[in-house]
């Protein structure tokens, strides 16, 4: 089963909350487990926050956010007008107030990367989002059994 959504949002910090709500709602509707929804929402937040902090808007003055679910995974993508530097995970000093966003993405996602298409830069990440099985509801998590 495959599902997808895409939105163009204003190039403004308020768009992070809008994107978080939209993807949360879609993933919940698609029956994804709560913990996977939380991870995916956090990844989108980090990618979009980075785009707003470090990159230029798209030619339309907006930023694009898209997500596509397929085979137990969700690919999220944030498209902007590019920046002077390439997105990369950093290892900030313990006293640093920022610089952890792509490190969080790297930890939560199975993989992530950057695509360039002309003046548009897209940072994407693939997050595992399993479907409920064996009668479990999507709003509950399967208990982990410890040996």
N, C-alpha and C positions, 0 to 999 in steps of 0.2 A: 504494500500500500504506500502511495506517495501523496504528500500534501505539501503545499507551499504558500507563502505569503510574502509580500514586499510592500514597503511604504517609503514615501519620500517625506522627510520631516524637515521642519525649519532648522537652520544651522544655529541652534541655541541649546543651552544646557537643559532646558525644560523638555527637550525631545527625548532625553534618556528615560525619564519616567514614562513617557508615552510608549516608547519602544518596549520597555520592560513589561508594561501592562498588556500590550498587544501580543507579544510572544508568549507570555504566561497564559493568557486566555486561549490562544490557539493550541498550545501544547496540552493544556488541560482538556480542551475539547477533543483533541486527537487521542486522548487516553494515555498520555505519557505519565510515568511515575513521578510523584512529587519531588523526590530528590534530584531526578534528572531535569525536571523543570527548573528547580532552583539553580542548578549548575549552569544550565543554558541561559537563564536570565542574567546571571552574574557575568558570563562570558560576553553577552551582548552589551551589558552595561560598560564593561571594560573597553571593548572595541569602540563603542560609540563615544565614550568619554575621551579616549585617546584621539579619535578623529577630530572631535571638537576642540581639543586642547592643542593638537600639533599640526593639523592639516588645514587646507583651504576648503571652502564649500565646493560643491559641484557647480558647473556653469549656471545652473538654475538658482544658485544661492541656497541650496538645500543639501541634505545628506541622505543617502539611501541605506535602508536596512532591509535585509531579506533573510528568510529562513526556509529551509526545505527539509522535510522529513522523508526518510527512505530507509528501509531495512534496519530498523532499530538505531538509527543515527539521525542527528539533525545537523545540517550545515548552516551556520549563520554567517552572514557577510555584511560588512559595512563599507559603503563606497563613498569616497570623497574626492575632492579636487587635487589631492596629492600634497606633499610636503617637501621641504628641502632635505629631509633625512628619511631613510628607510626604517619602517617599524621593526624593532627588534627587542627581545627580552633583555632586561638589564639586571644586574645584581647591585641594587642600591645599598648604601651604607645603612646600618641599623638606625642611625639618627635621621635618615632622609624621610621627608614627609610624603614623597611620591615615588614613582618609578617602578611600581610593583605590578601594574596592570597586565602587561603581556606575560609576566611570570605567573600570574594567576591563571591566565588563559592557557599557558603552556601546561600547567598542572591539571586543570580541569578537562581540557580537550585531548582527544586522541591525537590530533595533529592540527596545525594551523599554518597559514602562509599568507603571501601577498601576491596579488595579480595586478599588472599594469596594463591598461587598455587606453592608449593615447594619454590624455590628461587625467584620466580617472584611475584612482588607486582603490583597490578592494582588498581589505584584510578579512580573511575568512578563518573559520575554525569548525572542526567536526567534533561533536559531543555525542557520546553514547546515550541513547534515549530508548531503553527497552520498553516493550508493551507489557501490560499486565498479563499474567498467565495463571492458570490453575485457580480461577475464581477470585483472584485478588482484585480489588478496586484500584483505579489509577491514583486515588487520593490517599492510598496507604502504601507503606513500603513493606517489602517482603522481609521478614526477620532473618537476620544473619545468625546461623548456628555456629558456635565455636566448638572446636574439638577439645 
